[in-house]
Amino acid sequence: MSMCDELGPKGEHYMQDYIMEAGGTSLCSIVAPYKGCGEKEIKFIEKMASGDASAVAAQEERLNKMKSDPKTKLTDTAASWMNQRLAILGQLAKRDPSDL
């Protein structure tokens, strides 16, 4: 399949997903009103934002270990959710507490 077809001219968002995964980024902003976030992401932000920095760091470390472990087998959906959480945790680690 050609790249232009494989990455999504037919309404698919594969190109956007690929860029977000490769760049470790997310369209979801942790600053209320949580622009670009889905319901699942908002629940995760609220859960992690209520904890301290060590909880965020521990969760980020856990997910990074899972991601780098070759034994970890994830569906595309699970891998996408892992990347979304890592992007959120990265934002939370850099946050100014007054932003939330």
C-alpha positions as CSV (number, residue, x, y, z in Angstrom):
1,M,0.0,0.0,0.0
2,S,1.3,3.4,-0.8
3,M,2.1,5.8,2.1
4,C,-0.6,8.3,1.2
5,D,-3.2,5.5,1.3
6,E,-1.8,3.8,4.4
7,L,-1.6,6.9,6.5
8,G,-5.2,8.0,5.9
9,P,-6.8,9.8,3.0
10,K,-10.1,8.0,3.5
11,G,-11.2,9.6,6.7
12,E,-8.7,7.7,8.9
13,H,-6.5,9.5,11.3
14,Y,-3.4,7.3,11.0
15,M,-1.1,10.2,10.1
16,Q,-2.1,12.2,13.1
17,D,-1.8,9.1,15.4
18,Y,1.6,8.3,13.9
19,I,2.9,11.9,14.5
20,M,1.5,11.9,18.1
21,E,3.0,8.5,18.9
22,A,6.4,9.2,17.3
23,G,6.6,12.7,18.9
24,G,5.2,11.6,22.3
25,T,2.7,14.4,22.0
26,S,-1.0,14.8,22.6
27,L,-3.7,17.2,21.5
28,C,-5.1,16.9,25.0
29,S,-4.3,19.8,27.3
30,I,-4.2,19.3,31.0
31,V,-5.3,22.9,31.6
32,A,-9.1,23.1,32.3
33,P,-11.4,23.1,30.3
34,Y,-9.2,20.2,28.9
35,K,-9.3,21.1,25.2
36,G,-8.7,18.2,22.8
37,C,-9.4,15.5,25.5
38,G,-11.8,12.6,25.5
39,E,-13.8,11.5,28.6
40,K,-11.2,8.8,29.4
41,E,-8.4,11.3,29.3
42,I,-10.2,13.8,31.5
43,K,-10.8,11.2,34.1
44,F,-7.1,10.2,34.0
45,I,-6.0,13.9,34.3
46,E,-8.3,14.5,37.3
47,K,-7.1,11.3,39.0
48,M,-3.4,12.0,38.5
49,A,-3.7,15.8,39.1
50,S,-5.1,15.1,42.6
51,G,-1.9,13.2,43.5
52,D,1.6,14.5,44.2
53,A,4.6,14.7,41.9
54,S,5.9,11.3,43.1
55,A,2.7,9.5,42.0
56,V,3.0,11.1,38.6
57,A,6.6,10.1,38.3
58,A,5.9,6.5,39.5
59,Q,3.1,6.1,36.9
60,E,5.2,7.5,34.1
61,E,8.1,5.2,35.1
62,R,5.7,2.2,35.1
63,L,4.3,3.0,31.7
64,N,7.7,3.6,30.2
65,K,8.9,0.2,31.5
66,M,5.9,-1.5,29.9
67,K,6.4,0.4,26.6
68,S,10.1,-0.5,26.4
69,D,9.6,-4.2,27.4
70,P,9.7,-6.4,24.3
71,K,7.5,-8.9,26.1
72,T,4.6,-6.5,26.4
73,K,2.1,-7.2,23.8
74,L,-0.6,-4.5,23.4
75,T,-3.4,-4.0,21.0
76,D,-3.4,-0.9,18.9
77,T,-6.0,0.6,21.2
78,A,-4.1,-0.2,24.4
79,A,-0.8,1.1,22.9
80,S,-2.6,4.3,21.9
81,W,-4.1,4.7,25.4
82,M,-0.6,4.1,26.9
83,N,0.8,6.9,24.7
84,Q,-2.0,9.2,25.6
85,R,-1.4,8.7,29.3
86,L,2.4,9.2,28.9
87,A,1.7,12.5,27.1
88,I,-0.6,13.6,29.9
89,L,1.9,12.5,32.6
90,G,4.6,14.5,30.8
91,Q,2.4,17.6,30.9
92,L,1.6,17.0,34.6
93,A,5.3,16.6,35.4
94,K,6.0,20.0,33.9
95,R,2.9,21.8,35.3
96,D,2.6,24.8,37.4
97,P,0.2,23.8,40.2
98,S,-1.7,27.1,39.6
99,D,-2.7,25.9,36.1
100,L,-5.0,23.2,37.4
